[in-house]
């Protein structure tokens, strides 16, 4: 295992009884599926707290929850960091780990914590508006301001209440979808492989995306065979179909993705998951930096770029 693998593991990586649930350069920006909606909701509440000058403290005497890292630590996530330095630039790569077997309880605690913070924000907003009104000395100004503030406060409270309800529904839906997502993605790739094989046999001009394989309307099969050094999972439908297409003598354009997502002295690459379900969006996935494709034959490099742009924008 390389130093990059040690320093920059992927979400889901297990190490010494811990599993990686978030990571990012300077701040976590990639999260496990169960953690993502909780972080999104915390960031919304954090923005609201900043707007009204309040602190998010779920219980008396507790220190304020200021950052995403603070929030994650309340769920039992432990952070480690790696300092990197390049030419005229440096940074810290953060990794968040949680004990194996505690994800379910951490997710439940996260939902409970969000509810507490929402109640606190609602109460603090009311108090902030009341304090602002109490500072008014002139009666005419009081009448004018309270007319606007009553409407504004009602709107803010109504919006907050609606958001609380929507968030609960979203979290419930997310938890339900998580259990079905893996099976759904794999089945969709399997079905797409069947459609692609049928189109190749019939000579039909069409576009079919089957995970790492793409049949474009030029009749050529394009295959991302390596994602950050990880090959297409052995035995998966795309791997079997790709081997059959190559043996048939059809033209196959092989693509290697080597997009750097962090580090300079020791570049960090987005590695393909060990399961084919994680390859369902490999062609359409966008990174903060442009995707770096190595194409064989090289004369198809521009076409590969066009295919990626078309799928990523669609």
Protein Blocks (a to p, Z undefined) as FASTA:
>chain_A
ZZklmmmccehiaeehiacfbdcehiacbdcfklmmmmmmmmmmmmmmmmnopacdfbgh
iacdfbfmlmmmmnopacdddddddehiacddddddddehilmmmmmmmmmmmmmmmmmm
mmmmmmmmmmmmmmpmbfklmmmmmmmmmmmmmmmmmmmmmmmmmmmmmmmmmmmmmmmm
mmmmmmmmmmmmmmmmmmmmnopacdddehjaccdfkopacddfbgghiacdehiaklmm
mmmmmmnopacdddddfbdfedjklccdddddfbfklmmmmmmpccfbdcddddddfklm
mmmmmmmmmmmmZZ
